Each structure stands twice: as C-alpha cells, then as structure tokens.
Amino acid sequence: MQTLLTALALSATTALAVPSSANDAIEHTIVESMANEIENNYVYPEKGASAAALLRETLSSGRLDSMQGDELANVIRAGMVEHTKDLHFGVRALPEGWAPPTTNEEAQTRQEPQAPYGFSRVERLDGNIGYIDLRGFNNARYIEETVEASMRLVQGCDSLIFDLRRNGGGDPHAVALITSYLYDPSEPVHLNSLYYRPADETTEFWTHDQIDTDLAMPDVPVYILTSSRTFSAAEEFTYNLRNLKRATVVGETTGGGAHPVDSIILHSDATDRYYQLVLPIARAISPITKTNWEGTGVEPHIACDADEALDQALMDAYAKLDSAGNRSVRFGLAALTARLSPVQLSEASKLEYAGSYTDREVKLVDGVLMYRRIGVSDFNPLICVEKDTFVIEGVSDFIMEFDRNELGSIVAINGIYGQHHTDRSDRDD
C-alpha cells in the first residue's frame, strides 16, 4: 500500500477537493478533522503544520477518495509515521456499530484497567533476587495496592530485577509511583518533566512518600531488562533510573518513543463510523540530559539479546554480591553457572573425584560423574561450576566442595546447604 508521501506526488495543490458525486470522497470530513487536530496539537508545531499540509495535499489529490475504514486508517498512519518518524502516531477505524459511552459511569468502566494491572510475575529467584515481570504501567490510581503488595513480596531481597521486555508503556504517574519505592521517601527526586503542547505547560514528576515507606528499598541494587519492544513509559522508567545511576540496564536498545499521546475520537457523518486518532501531544524532558529518548531509545549497560537478558542480569548481580561477601548468593550463582557455563573436565580429572565417602558415593558412568547419598537417593549427574565445586543437576540449594590434603589428593566432601548448615564425608576408599 502506498504511503502518503508517495501519494503526495500525485498532486501539488493544497485545496480541499470537492466530491464529484455522493459516492466520491466519502471520508473527506474525517481526513480534514484529523489534519486540524494534527496541526493544532501535535507536540512539535512546525512538524504538525507540515504533517497536516501533507495530509491535505494527499486528500486533494483524490488518492483517498475511495478509502474508508481500516484501509484509510492504515494509509494515514503510515504517512504520518513516515513524515514525523514518531512511532506513537496511531489511526484506527473503530469496529462498525461502536459508539462512545453515553454516561460518565460507562466511560469510567471502559477506561478502568483490569487486575493484575500488568504485574505478570512477582517472585524471589535463587540467591534472594527479587523479580518483577511488569507488562505495562497502568493508571496510578488503580494500581497502588498491587504495587504495594508486589514490593512487599520482594522485601529483603539482595537485588531487584524489573523485567520490561514486554512492556509497551502507560501512565507516567505510575512510573513515579513505582520508582518512589526505590528511593528514600524523605528525599524527593526529580525524575522527569512532560511538556504538553495543547495547554502549553510543563508538569514535573518526582518520587514521593505517598507509599508504604517501610517498604522502600533505596539501597538495593536494581536491574532493568529491556528489548526493542520496550516502549514509551517503560522507556521513561529505564531512562530515568539509568541517568540517575540507580539501575543497571540489561538487554536491547529500547523502541524510542518519548511522546505521550491523546486519544481523539472522530465521527464520520457519511458512514456513521468512528475513527480513533492517537496523537502525540507532549514530550519528555529529563532534568539531567535536558532531552529524551525519542527516536534513539535507551541503550543498555550490558548489551545482549532480549532472550538472554535475565541470565546476564542474574550473573552480574550474583557476581557483585558474591564479591561483596554475600555468601547467600552462591547457590544462585552456582545454579546459573551450571546451566550457562559449566567447567569442562578431562577424564583423568573426573576420576580423581570418583570414590566412596562415608555416606556418599561418586562414580564415573559413560564420562559423567554421578553422585548419590548412600541409602537415601539414586545416582544423579554432577556439574562442575568451579575447581573442586559441584552442584547436582536440577538441585539449586546444595553445593558440594571436595577437600584436598597438602599433597593435592581429594580426602573429603563438604556438603553446603541453602538452609545454612554443612556436613562432611571423609573419603574411605
């Protein structure tokens, strides 16, 4: 399908064409209404004026005369995005028979988001890492209790990961609400400002103390996972915390949309159909960079494919916590290393570990070290994660360390448990 820029070549006139018959130019009024909205309210006045002129020129060319519904909406959106490079632009033909709400109550019902408000998963990962898979920043006034419950679930974590790889954005007030849990509530932090062209005014967004302040975690390291699909308010959350040096961003460069929108419903008298114009009317202004991420996206600190971002964030978090003396993360680090980068041992090295150890037994079977607790369990594969250190395949809360004597011979197994106790089995063969 041709874009508006292609259609522009068909005509150089800017006058609104007059339909030659009742069957021609069915949606001329709708197109002109869209052009007026774009000219008067698009976030950048000059770009809005040129985009509106382009739309009117295309209309007068006759290119749009036979179009209506989805075809018309798609052509207009393609042209506006191509001209402005603004991915927030949207034009949609609403389903036939759709009608706007007739009462405030009906309008409220249509706008109210549904639980769990984008919180897809909230859990504690191996090594006491909090994890929040957030798929959207829903309206702040609806999500306060859900945010509080989520932060309560990850209380006491040693690092906190926000997974925004499938987050397309939402409410900037929700961004401020969630971010408020990551700072000292007594010291407000300026996160972002939004300039709104229709009102010609700027609104500042700050962290605040309108939360359960006992759940704030200003000193917990934060990671944000991103993909090319991370967009709009999700990018703001990422951009804010990256510039404030409050988070480590892991994954892909984000989508690059920094312009909040207004949703405008327009009615066609000709076809009795409604169209939705999603129009960027504002722009973000960082108090630190004095600009935003429009068109560029937010670059990660640790660049990797989106599918690998969680593993990379966990590896970084475990390594930093372990080097700081936090021994509780060693189980998570061991389990992740076993899965991603186990130590490869020679046949001779493996044979050093094989033998009987009081109530434990290790043997080599078809090139694989196998382990069991005598009389308690069956044999299971061992995976080496560092010199003389192993985990049992599929077990994340137990580590085996082999002790050597001064001659370098293996003399015992030390069992280290996630429940904070140890035991020892001496070699007896």
DRENDO-1510 file (C-alpha; in Angstrom, 1 decimal, always signed):
<recs>
REC; n; res; u; v; w
REC; 1; MET; +0.0; +0.0; +0.0 .
REC; 2; GLN; +1.3; +3.4; -0.9 .
REC; 3; THR; +2.2; +5.8; +1.9 .
REC; 4; LEU; +1.0; +9.4; +2.0 .
REC; 5; LEU; +4.5; +10.6; +0.9 .
REC; 6; THR; +4.1; +8.5; -2.3 .
REC; 7; ALA; +0.6; +9.8; -2.8 .
REC; 8; LEU; +1.8; +13.3; -2.4 .
REC; 9; ALA; +3.5; +13.1; -5.8 .
REC; 10; LEU; +0.1; +12.9; -7.4 .
REC; 11; SER; -0.9; +16.5; -6.6 .
REC; 12; ALA; +0.7; +19.8; -5.7 .
REC; 13; THR; -2.5; +21.6; -4.7 .
REC; 14; THR; -3.5; +22.1; -1.1 .
REC; 15; ALA; -7.1; +23.0; -1.7 .
REC; 16; LEU; -9.7; +20.6; -0.3 .
REC; 17; ALA; -11.2; +18.6; -3.2 .
REC; 18; VAL; -14.9; +18.8; -3.7 .
REC; 19; PRO; -16.5; +15.4; -4.2 .
REC; 20; SER; -18.0; +15.0; -7.7 .
REC; 21; SER; -20.8; +12.7; -6.6 .
REC; 22; ALA; -22.3; +11.3; -3.4 .
REC; 23; ASN; -20.2; +8.2; -3.8 .
REC; 24; ASP; -16.9; +10.1; -4.0 .
REC; 25; ALA; -14.7; +11.3; -1.1 .
REC; 26; ILE; -16.8; +9.5; +1.5 .
REC; 27; GLU; -14.5; +10.4; +4.4 .
REC; 28; HIS; -13.2; +13.9; +3.3 .
REC; 29; THR; -14.6; +15.4; +6.5 .
REC; 30; ILE; -12.8; +12.9; +8.7 .
REC; 31; VAL; -9.5; +13.4; +7.0 .
REC; 32; GLU; -9.8; +17.2; +7.3 .
REC; 33; SER; -10.7; +16.8; +11.0 .
REC; 34; MET; -7.6; +14.7; +11.5 .
REC; 35; ALA; -5.4; +17.3; +9.7 .
REC; 36; ASN; -6.8; +20.1; +12.0 .
REC; 37; GLU; -6.1; +18.1; +15.2 .
REC; 38; ILE; -2.5; +17.3; +14.0 .
REC; 39; GLU; -1.9; +20.9; +13.0 .
REC; 40; ASN; -3.2; +22.4; +16.3 .
REC; 41; ASN; -2.0; +19.8; +18.8 .
REC; 42; TYR; +1.0; +17.7; +17.6 .
REC; 43; VAL; +3.8; +18.1; +20.1 .
REC; 44; TYR; +6.1; +20.0; +17.6 .
REC; 45; PRO; +4.2; +22.9; +16.0 .
REC; 46; GLU; +6.2; +23.1; +12.8 .
REC; 47; LYS; +6.2; +19.4; +12.2 .
REC; 48; GLY; +2.5; +19.3; +13.0 .
REC; 49; ALA; +1.8; +22.0; +10.4 .
REC; 50; SER; +3.8; +20.2; +7.7 .
REC; 51; ALA; +2.2; +16.9; +8.5 .
REC; 52; ALA; -1.3; +18.5; +8.3 .
REC; 53; ALA; -0.3; +20.1; +5.0 .
REC; 54; LEU; +0.8; +16.7; +3.7 .
REC; 55; LEU; -2.4; +15.1; +4.7 .
REC; 56; ARG; -4.5; +17.8; +3.0 .
REC; 57; GLU; -2.4; +17.6; -0.2 .
REC; 58; THR; -2.9; +13.9; -0.3 .
REC; 59; LEU; -6.7; +14.4; +0.2 .
REC; 60; SER; -6.9; +16.9; -2.6 .
REC; 61; SER; -5.1; +14.5; -4.9 .
REC; 62; GLY; -8.0; +12.1; -4.9 .
REC; 63; ARG; -5.8; +9.3; -3.6 .
REC; 64; LEU; -8.1; +8.8; -0.5 .
REC; 65; ASP; -11.5; +9.3; -2.2 .
REC; 66; SER; -12.5; +5.6; -2.3 .
REC; 67; MET; -11.0; +4.7; +1.0 .
REC; 68; GLN; -12.7; +4.2; +4.3 .
REC; 69; GLY; -12.4; +2.0; +7.4 .
REC; 70; ASP; -9.2; +0.1; +8.1 .
REC; 71; GLU; -7.7; +0.9; +4.6 .
REC; 72; LEU; -8.0; +4.7; +5.2 .
REC; 73; ALA; -6.7; +4.5; +8.7 .
REC; 74; ASN; -3.7; +2.4; +7.8 .
REC; 75; VAL; -2.7; +4.7; +4.9 .
REC; 76; ILE; -3.0; +7.8; +7.1 .
REC; 77; ARG; -1.0; +6.3; +9.9 .
REC; 78; ALA; +1.8; +5.1; +7.6 .
REC; 79; GLY; +2.1; +8.5; +6.1 .
REC; 80; MET; +2.2; +10.3; +9.4 .
REC; 81; VAL; +4.8; +8.0; +10.9 .
REC; 82; GLU; +6.9; +8.2; +7.8 .
REC; 83; HIS; +6.8; +12.0; +7.9 .
REC; 84; THR; +7.3; +12.6; +11.6 .
REC; 85; LYS; +9.3; +9.5; +12.5 .
REC; 86; ASP; +7.0; +9.3; +15.5 .
REC; 87; LEU; +6.0; +5.7; +16.4 .
REC; 88; HIS; +3.4; +7.0; +18.9 .
REC; 89; PHE; +1.2; +8.1; +16.0 .
REC; 90; GLY; -1.9; +5.9; +15.5 .
REC; 91; VAL; -5.0; +5.9; +13.4 .
REC; 92; ARG; -7.7; +3.3; +13.8 .
REC; 93; ALA; -11.1; +2.6; +12.4 .
REC; 94; LEU; -13.3; +1.5; +15.3 .
REC; 95; PRO; -15.5; -1.5; +14.7 .
REC; 96; GLU; -18.8; -0.9; +12.9 .
REC; 97; GLY; -21.5; -0.3; +15.4 .
REC; 98; TRP; -19.1; +1.1; +18.0 .
REC; 99; ALA; -20.4; +4.1; +19.9 .
REC; 100; PRO; -18.9; +6.4; +22.5 .
REC; 101; PRO; -20.0; +6.0; +26.1 .
REC; 102; THR; -23.3; +7.7; +27.0 .
REC; 103; THR; -22.6; +8.3; +30.7 .
REC; 104; ASN; -19.6; +9.1; +32.9 .
REC; 105; GLU; -20.1; +5.7; +34.6 .
REC; 106; GLU; -19.9; +3.9; +31.3 .
REC; 107; ALA; -16.8; +5.9; +30.3 .
REC; 108; GLN; -15.1; +5.1; +33.6 .
REC; 109; THR; -15.9; +1.4; +33.1 .
REC; 110; ARG; -14.3; +1.4; +29.6 .
REC; 111; GLN; -11.2; +3.1; +30.9 .
REC; 112; GLU; -10.6; +1.1; +34.1 .
REC; 113; PRO; -7.7; -1.4; +33.7 .
REC; 114; GLN; -8.1; -4.9; +34.9 .
REC; 115; ALA; -6.1; -6.7; +37.6 .
REC; 116; PRO; -3.3; -7.7; +37.9 .
REC; 117; TYR; -2.5; -4.4; +36.1 .
REC; 118; GLY; +0.4; -5.6; +34.2 .
REC; 119; PHE; +2.2; -7.4; +37.0 .
REC; 120; SER; +2.6; -10.7; +35.3 .
REC; 121; ARG; +5.0; -12.4; +37.8 .
REC; 122; VAL; +6.4; -11.3; +41.1 .
REC; 123; GLU; +8.8; -13.8; +42.8 .
REC; 124; ARG; +12.1; -14.4; +44.6 .
REC; 125; LEU; +14.7; -16.1; +42.4 .
REC; 126; ASP; +17.6; -18.2; +43.5 .
REC; 127; GLY; +20.1; -16.2; +45.5 .
REC; 128; ASN; +17.5; -14.0; +47.1 .
REC; 129; ILE; +17.0; -11.9; +43.9 .
REC; 130; GLY; +13.6; -10.1; +43.6 .
REC; 131; TYR; +12.0; -10.3; +40.2 .
REC; 132; ILE; +9.0; -8.3; +38.9 .
REC; 133; ASP; +7.8; -9.0; +35.3 .
REC; 134; LEU; +5.9; -5.9; +34.5 .
REC; 135; ARG; +3.9; -5.8; +31.2 .
REC; 136; GLY; +2.5; -2.2; +31.5 .
REC; 137; PHE; +2.3; +0.9; +33.6 .
REC; 138; ASN; -1.4; +1.1; +34.3 .
REC; 139; ASN; -3.2; +4.1; +35.7 .
REC; 140; ALA; -1.5; +5.0; +39.0 .
REC; 141; ARG; -4.8; +5.4; +40.9 .
REC; 142; TYR; -5.8; +1.9; +40.2 .
REC; 143; ILE; -2.5; +0.1; +40.9 .
REC; 144; GLU; -1.4; +1.4; +44.3 .
REC; 145; GLU; -2.4; -1.7; +46.2 .
REC; 146; THR; -0.9; -4.0; +43.7 .
REC; 147; VAL; +2.4; -2.1; +43.6 .
REC; 148; GLU; +2.5; -2.2; +47.4 .
REC; 149; ALA; +1.8; -6.0; +47.5 .
REC; 150; SER; +4.4; -6.6; +44.9 .
REC; 151; MET; +7.1; -4.7; +46.8 .
REC; 152; ARG; +6.1; -6.5; +50.0 .
REC; 153; LEU; +6.7; -9.8; +48.3 .
REC; 154; VAL; +10.3; -8.8; +47.3 .
REC; 155; GLN; +11.2; -7.2; +50.6 .
REC; 156; GLY; +14.6; -8.2; +51.9 .
REC; 157; CYS; +15.9; -9.2; +48.5 .
REC; 158; ASP; +19.6; -8.6; +47.8 .
REC; 159; SER; +19.0; -7.3; +44.3 .
REC; 160; LEU; +15.8; -6.4; +42.4 .
REC; 161; ILE; +15.1; -7.0; +38.7 .
REC; 162; PHE; +12.3; -5.3; +36.7 .
REC; 163; ASP; +11.6; -7.1; +33.5 .
REC; 164; LEU; +10.3; -4.6; +31.0 .
REC; 165; ARG; +11.0; -6.7; +27.9 .
REC; 166; ARG; +7.3; -6.9; +27.0 .
REC; 167; ASN; +6.2; -3.5; +28.4 .
REC; 168; GLY; +4.7; -1.1; +25.9 .
REC; 169; GLY; +4.3; +1.8; +28.3 .
REC; 170; GLY; +1.4; +3.6; +30.1 .
REC; 171; ASP; +1.0; +6.2; +32.8 .
REC; 172; PRO; +3.9; +8.5; +33.8 .
REC; 173; HIS; +2.3; +8.8; +37.3 .
REC; 174; ALA; +2.6; +5.0; +37.6 .
REC; 175; VAL; +6.3; +5.4; +36.7 .
REC; 176; ALA; +6.7; +7.9; +39.6 .
REC; 177; LEU; +4.7; +5.7; +42.0 .
REC; 178; ILE; +6.8; +2.5; +41.4 .
REC; 179; THR; +10.1; +4.5; +41.4 .
REC; 180; SER; +9.2; +6.0; +44.8 .
REC; 181; TYR; +9.9; +2.6; +46.4 .
REC; 182; LEU; +13.5; +2.7; +45.1 .
REC; 183; TYR; +14.5; +5.9; +46.9 .
REC; 184; ASP; +14.5; +7.4; +50.4 .
REC; 185; PRO; +10.9; +8.7; +50.8 .
REC; 186; SER; +12.1; +11.6; +52.8 .
REC; 187; GLU; +14.2; +13.0; +49.9 .
REC; 188; PRO; +12.1; +13.6; +46.7 .
REC; 189; VAL; +13.9; +13.0; +43.4 .
REC; 190; HIS; +13.0; +14.8; +40.2 .
REC; 191; LEU; +12.5; +12.0; +37.6 .
REC; 192; ASN; +11.2; +13.6; +34.5 .
REC; 193; SER; +9.1; +16.5; +33.1 .
REC; 194; LEU; +6.5; +16.5; +30.4 .
REC; 195; TYR; +5.7; +19.5; +28.2 .
REC; 196; TYR; +2.1; +19.5; +26.9 .
REC; 197; ARG; +1.6; +21.5; +23.7 .
REC; 198; PRO; -2.3; +21.9; +23.9 .
REC; 199; ALA; -2.0; +23.6; +27.3 .
REC; 200; ASP; +1.5; +25.0; +26.7 .
REC; 201; GLU; +2.5; +23.8; +30.2 .
REC; 202; THR; +5.1; +21.6; +31.8 .
REC; 203; THR; +4.4; +19.0; +34.5 .
REC; 204; GLU; +7.2; +17.7; +36.7 .
REC; 205; PHE; +7.3; +14.1; +38.0 .
REC; 206; TRP; +9.0; +13.4; +41.4 .
REC; 207; THR; +9.3; +10.4; +43.7 .
REC; 208; HIS; +7.1; +10.9; +46.7 .
REC; 209; ASP; +6.2; +9.5; +50.2 .
REC; 210; GLN; +2.5; +8.6; +49.3 .
REC; 211; ILE; +3.5; +4.9; +49.7 .
REC; 212; ASP; +4.1; +2.4; +52.5 .
REC; 213; THR; +7.5; +3.9; +53.3 .
REC; 214; ASP; +8.5; +0.8; +55.3 .
REC; 215; LEU; +8.7; -1.0; +52.0 .
REC; 216; ALA; +11.1; +1.5; +50.4 .
REC; 217; MET; +14.5; +0.0; +49.3 .
REC; 218; PRO; +16.8; +2.8; +48.4 .
REC; 219; ASP; +20.0; +0.8; +48.8 .
REC; 220; VAL; +19.0; -2.4; +46.9 .
REC; 221; PRO; +20.8; -2.7; +43.5 .
REC; 222; VAL; +18.2; -2.5; +40.7 .
REC; 223; TYR; +18.4; -4.1; +37.2 .
REC; 224; ILE; +16.1; -3.4; +34.3 .
REC; 225; LEU; +15.6; -5.9; +31.4 .
REC; 226; THR; +14.8; -4.3; +28.0 .
REC; 227; SER; +14.0; -5.3; +24.5 .
REC; 228; SER; +13.3; -3.4; +21.2 .
REC; 229; ARG; +9.7; -3.7; +22.3 .
REC; 230; THR; +10.2; -1.8; +25.5 .
REC; 231; PHE; +8.4; +1.5; +24.7 .
REC; 232; SER; +7.1; +4.8; +26.0 .
REC; 233; ALA; +6.6; +4.9; +29.8 .
REC; 234; ALA; +8.6; +1.7; +30.1 .
REC; 235; GLU; +11.4; +3.6; +28.4 .
REC; 236; GLU; +10.9; +6.6; +30.8 .
REC; 237; PHE; +11.3; +4.3; +33.8 .
REC; 238; THR; +14.5; +2.9; +32.2 .
REC; 239; TYR; +15.9; +6.3; +31.1 .
REC; 240; ASN; +15.2; +7.9; +34.5 .
REC; 241; LEU; +16.9; +5.3; +36.5 .
REC; 242; ARG; +19.8; +5.0; +34.1 .
REC; 243; ASN; +20.5; +8.7; +34.1 .
REC; 244; LEU; +20.2; +8.8; +37.9 .
REC; 245; LYS; +22.7; +5.9; +38.1 .
REC; 246; ARG; +20.1; +3.9; +40.1 .
REC; 247; ALA; +19.8; +0.9; +37.8 .
REC; 248; THR; +21.8; -1.3; +35.5 .
REC; 249; VAL; +20.1; -1.8; +32.2 .
REC; 250; VAL; +20.5; -5.2; +30.5 .
REC; 251; GLY; +19.2; -6.3; +27.1 .
REC; 252; GLU; +18.5; -4.4; +23.9 .
REC; 253; THR; +18.1; -0.7; +23.0 .
REC; 254; THR; +14.5; +0.2; +23.5 .
REC; 255; GLY; +12.0; +1.3; +20.9 .
REC; 256; GLY; +12.5; +5.1; +21.0 .
REC; 257; GLY; +9.1; +6.7; +21.9 .
REC; 258; ALA; +9.1; +9.7; +24.2 .
REC; 259; HIS; +5.9; +11.4; +23.3 .
REC; 260; PRO; +2.8; +10.9; +25.4 .
REC; 261; VAL; -0.5; +10.8; +23.4 .
REC; 262; ASP; -4.1; +11.9; +23.4 .
REC; 263; SER; -6.8; +9.6; +22.1 .
REC; 264; ILE; -9.2; +11.6; +19.9 .
REC; 265; ILE; -12.5; +10.1; +18.7 .
REC; 266; LEU; -13.8; +11.5; +15.4 .
REC; 267; HIS; -17.2; +10.7; +13.9 .
REC; 268; SER; -18.0; +10.3; +10.2 .
REC; 269; ASP; -21.5; +11.5; +9.3 .
REC; 270; ALA; -21.1; +9.9; +5.8 .
REC; 271; THR; -20.7; +6.4; +7.1 .
REC; 272; ASP; -21.8; +6.8; +10.7 .
REC; 273; ARG; -18.4; +5.3; +11.7 .
REC; 274; TYR; -15.9; +6.4; +14.4 .
REC; 275; TYR; -12.2; +6.7; +14.0 .
REC; 276; GLN; -9.6; +7.0; +16.7 .
REC; 277; LEU; -6.6; +9.3; +16.2 .
REC; 278; VAL; -3.8; +8.6; +18.6 .
REC; 279; LEU; -1.9; +11.9; +18.6 .
REC; 280; PRO; +1.5; +12.7; +20.3 .
REC; 281; ILE; +0.8; +15.9; +22.2 .
REC; 282; ALA; +3.7; +16.0; +24.7 .
REC; 283; ARG; +7.4; +15.3; +25.1 .
REC; 284; ALA; +9.6; +14.2; +27.9 .
REC; 285; ILE; +12.4; +16.4; +29.3 .
REC; 286; SER; +14.9; +14.8; +31.5 .
REC; 287; PRO; +16.2; +17.1; +34.3 .
REC; 288; ILE; +19.6; +15.5; +33.7 .
REC; 289; THR; +20.0; +15.4; +30.0 .
REC; 290; LYS; +17.5; +18.1; +29.1 .
REC; 291; THR; +16.3; +15.9; +26.3 .
REC; 292; ASN; +14.7; +12.4; +25.9 .
REC; 293; TRP; +15.0; +9.1; +24.1 .
REC; 294; GLU; +12.7; +9.9; +21.2 .
REC; 295; GLY; +14.0; +8.1; +18.0 .
REC; 296; THR; +17.1; +6.8; +19.7 .
REC; 297; GLY; +15.8; +4.5; +22.5 .
REC; 298; VAL; +17.6; +3.8; +25.8 .
REC; 299; GLU; +20.9; +2.0; +25.4 .
REC; 300; PRO; +21.7; -0.8; +27.9 .
REC; 301; HIS; +24.8; -1.0; +30.1 .
REC; 302; ILE; +25.0; -4.7; +29.3 .
REC; 303; ALA; +24.0; -5.3; +25.7 .
REC; 304; CYS; +22.7; -8.8; +24.8 .
REC; 305; ASP; +19.7; -10.4; +23.0 .
REC; 306; ALA; +16.5; -9.8; +24.9 .
REC; 307; ASP; +16.1; -13.6; +25.5 .
REC; 308; GLU; +19.4; -13.6; +27.3 .
REC; 309; ALA; +18.8; -10.5; +29.5 .
REC; 310; LEU; +17.6; -12.2; +32.6 .
REC; 311; ASP; +20.5; -14.6; +32.7 .
REC; 312; GLN; +23.0; -11.8; +32.1 .
REC; 313; ALA; +21.4; -9.7; +34.9 .
REC; 314; LEU; +21.5; -12.5; +37.3 .
REC; 315; MET; +25.1; -13.3; +36.5 .
REC; 316; ASP; +26.1; -9.7; +37.1 .
REC; 317; ALA; +24.1; -9.5; +40.3 .
REC; 318; TYR; +25.4; -12.7; +41.7 .
REC; 319; ALA; +29.0; -11.9; +40.9 .
REC; 320; LYS; +28.8; -8.4; +42.6 .
REC; 321; LEU; +27.0; -9.7; +45.7 .
REC; 322; ASP; +29.4; -12.6; +46.0 .
REC; 323; SER; +32.5; -10.3; +45.7 .
REC; 324; ALA; +30.9; -8.1; +48.4 .
REC; 325; GLY; +30.9; -11.0; +50.8 .
REC; 326; ASN; +27.2; -12.0; +50.4 .
REC; 327; ARG; +27.6; -15.8; +50.6 .
REC; 328; SER; +23.8; -16.4; +50.3 .
REC; 329; VAL; +24.0; -15.8; +46.6 .
REC; 330; ARG; +26.5; -18.5; +45.9 .
REC; 331; PHE; +23.7; -21.1; +45.3 .
REC; 332; GLY; +22.1; -18.9; +42.7 .
REC; 333; LEU; +25.5; -18.2; +41.1 .
REC; 334; ALA; +26.3; -21.9; +41.1 .
REC; 335; ALA; +23.0; -22.9; +39.5 .
REC; 336; LEU; +23.3; -20.3; +36.8 .
REC; 337; THR; +26.9; -21.2; +36.1 .
REC; 338; ALA; +25.9; -24.9; +35.9 .
REC; 339; ARG; +23.4; -24.0; +33.2 .
REC; 340; LEU; +25.3; -21.4; +31.2 .
REC; 341; SER; +29.0; -22.2; +31.5 .
REC; 342; PRO; +29.9; -25.3; +33.4 .
REC; 343; VAL; +33.6; -26.2; +33.8 .
REC; 344; GLN; +34.7; -28.9; +31.4 .
REC; 345; LEU; +36.8; -31.6; +33.0 .
REC; 346; SER; +39.1; -34.2; +31.5 .
REC; 347; GLU; +38.5; -37.9; +32.0 .
REC; 348; ALA; +41.5; -38.0; +34.3 .
REC; 349; SER; +40.3; -35.1; +36.4 .
REC; 350; LYS; +36.8; -36.7; +36.8 .
REC; 351; LEU; +38.4; -40.0; +38.0 .
REC; 352; GLU; +40.0; -38.0; +40.9 .
REC; 353; TYR; +36.6; -37.4; +42.4 .
REC; 354; ALA; +35.2; -40.9; +42.0 .
REC; 355; GLY; +35.1; -43.0; +45.2 .
REC; 356; SER; +33.4; -43.7; +48.4 .
REC; 357; TYR; +33.0; -41.0; +51.1 .
REC; 358; THR; +31.4; -42.3; +54.4 .
REC; 359; ASP; +27.7; -42.0; +53.5 .
REC; 360; ARG; +28.3; -40.7; +49.9 .
REC; 361; GLU; +29.4; -42.2; +46.6 .
REC; 362; VAL; +30.7; -40.7; +43.4 .
REC; 363; LYS; +31.3; -42.8; +40.2 .
REC; 364; LEU; +32.1; -42.1; +36.6 .
REC; 365; VAL; +29.5; -43.5; +34.2 .
REC; 366; ASP; +29.9; -43.0; +30.4 .
REC; 367; GLY; +32.0; -40.0; +31.0 .
REC; 368; VAL; +29.6; -38.4; +33.5 .
REC; 369; LEU; +30.3; -38.0; +37.2 .
REC; 370; MET; +27.3; -39.5; +39.1 .
REC; 371; TYR; +26.5; -38.9; +42.8 .
REC; 372; ARG; +24.3; -40.4; +45.5 .
REC; 373; ARG; +23.7; -40.3; +49.2 .
REC; 374; ILE; +24.0; -44.0; +50.1 .
REC; 375; GLY; +20.7; -45.4; +51.2 .
REC; 376; VAL; +18.9; -42.2; +50.6 .
REC; 377; SER; +18.9; -41.3; +46.9 .
REC; 378; ASP; +19.6; -42.6; +43.4 .
REC; 379; PHE; +22.6; -41.5; +41.4 .
REC; 380; ASN; +22.3; -38.1; +39.8 .
REC; 381; PRO; +24.7; -36.2; +37.5 .
REC; 382; LEU; +27.2; -33.7; +38.9 .
REC; 383; ILE; +28.1; -30.5; +37.2 .
REC; 384; CYS; +31.3; -28.7; +37.9 .
REC; 385; VAL; +30.9; -24.9; +38.4 .
REC; 386; GLU; +34.5; -24.1; +39.6 .
REC; 387; LYS; +37.6; -26.0; +40.7 .
REC; 388; ASP; +36.5; -28.8; +43.1 .
REC; 389; THR; +33.0; -27.4; +43.4 .
REC; 390; PHE; +29.9; -29.1; +42.0 .
REC; 391; VAL; +26.1; -29.0; +42.0 .
REC; 392; ILE; +23.7; -31.8; +41.5 .
REC; 393; GLU; +21.8; -31.5; +38.2 .
REC; 394; GLY; +18.4; -29.9; +38.9 .
REC; 395; VAL; +19.2; -29.0; +42.6 .
REC; 396; SER; +19.7; -25.4; +43.4 .
REC; 397; ASP; +20.1; -25.3; +47.2 .
REC; 398; PHE; +23.0; -27.7; +47.6 .
REC; 399; ILE; +26.7; -27.3; +46.7 .
REC; 400; MET; +29.5; -30.0; +47.0 .
REC; 401; GLU; +33.1; -29.0; +47.7 .
REC; 402; PHE; +35.9; -31.6; +47.5 .
REC; 403; ASP; +38.7; -31.1; +50.1 .
REC; 404; ARG; +42.3; -31.9; +49.2 .
REC; 405; ASN; +45.2; -32.6; +51.5 .
REC; 406; GLU; +48.6; -30.9; +51.3 .
REC; 407; LEU; +49.7; -33.3; +48.6 .
REC; 408; GLY; +46.7; -32.4; +46.4 .
REC; 409; SER; +44.8; -35.6; +46.9 .
REC; 410; ILE; +41.0; -35.5; +47.5 .
REC; 411; VAL; +40.2; -36.5; +51.0 .
REC; 412; ALA; +36.6; -35.5; +51.7 .
REC; 413; ILE; +33.3; -34.0; +50.5 .
REC; 414; ASN; +31.8; -30.9; +52.2 .
REC; 415; GLY; +28.1; -30.5; +51.7 .
REC; 416; ILE; +26.9; -26.9; +51.9 .
REC; 417; TYR; +23.1; -26.4; +52.2 .
REC; 418; GLY; +20.9; -23.5; +51.4 .
REC; 419; GLN; +19.4; -23.8; +54.9 .
REC; 420; HIS; +22.8; -22.5; +56.2 .
REC; 421; HIS; +24.3; -25.7; +57.5 .
REC; 422; THR; +27.1; -28.0; +56.3 .
REC; 423; ASP; +28.2; -31.6; +56.7 .
REC; 424; ARG; +31.4; -33.6; +55.9 .
REC; 425; SER; +32.0; -37.0; +54.5 .
REC; 426; ASP; +35.6; -38.4; +54.6 .
REC; 427; ARG; +37.0; -40.5; +51.8 .
REC; 428; ASP; +37.3; -44.1; +52.8 .
REC; 429; ASP; +38.5; -45.9; +49.7 .
</recs>
